[in-house]
Amino acid sequence: MAALKEVFNKCVPKVSYTKIADLRENMEYKILKLERVATPYGETILISLEGLTGDEAVLTVYMPRRYNEAISDDMITGYNNGACEERLHLVRRAVGSANNKHTRLELC
């Protein structure tokens, strides 16, 4: 039983994921990398962000599905290969109203 306990306790996830709602409001997170990934629910965009003070060094965030069709593979490749002269930042804004529960995201 000691061996089982030891092996079990050493199993840690390789990547931890951050929810959009857990990002600090109105703070700029530098986008390090974009990728399109397959999930059991379909393809989606996964973004690696530079963490802010008090966060992990790199935050991994699944983008809402609405961005999947808007962001092309060419845009992802271009950004990752440095075609953008400046790195973009993701900002989570406050939820607009009681009728619209979607978190508003902006790039700057």
Sequence and secondary structure as in RCSB ss.txt:
>XXXX:A:sequence
MAALKEVFNKCVPKVSYTKIADLRENMEYKILKLERVATPYGETILISLEGLTGDEAVLTVYMPRRYNEAISDDM
ITGYNNGACEERLHLVRRAVGSANNKHTRLELC
>XXXX:A:secstr
 HHHHHHHHH   S  EE GGGS BT EEEEEEEEEEEETTEEEEEEEEE  TTS SEEEEE  THHHHHS HHH
HHHHHTT SSS  EEEE     SS  S  EEE 
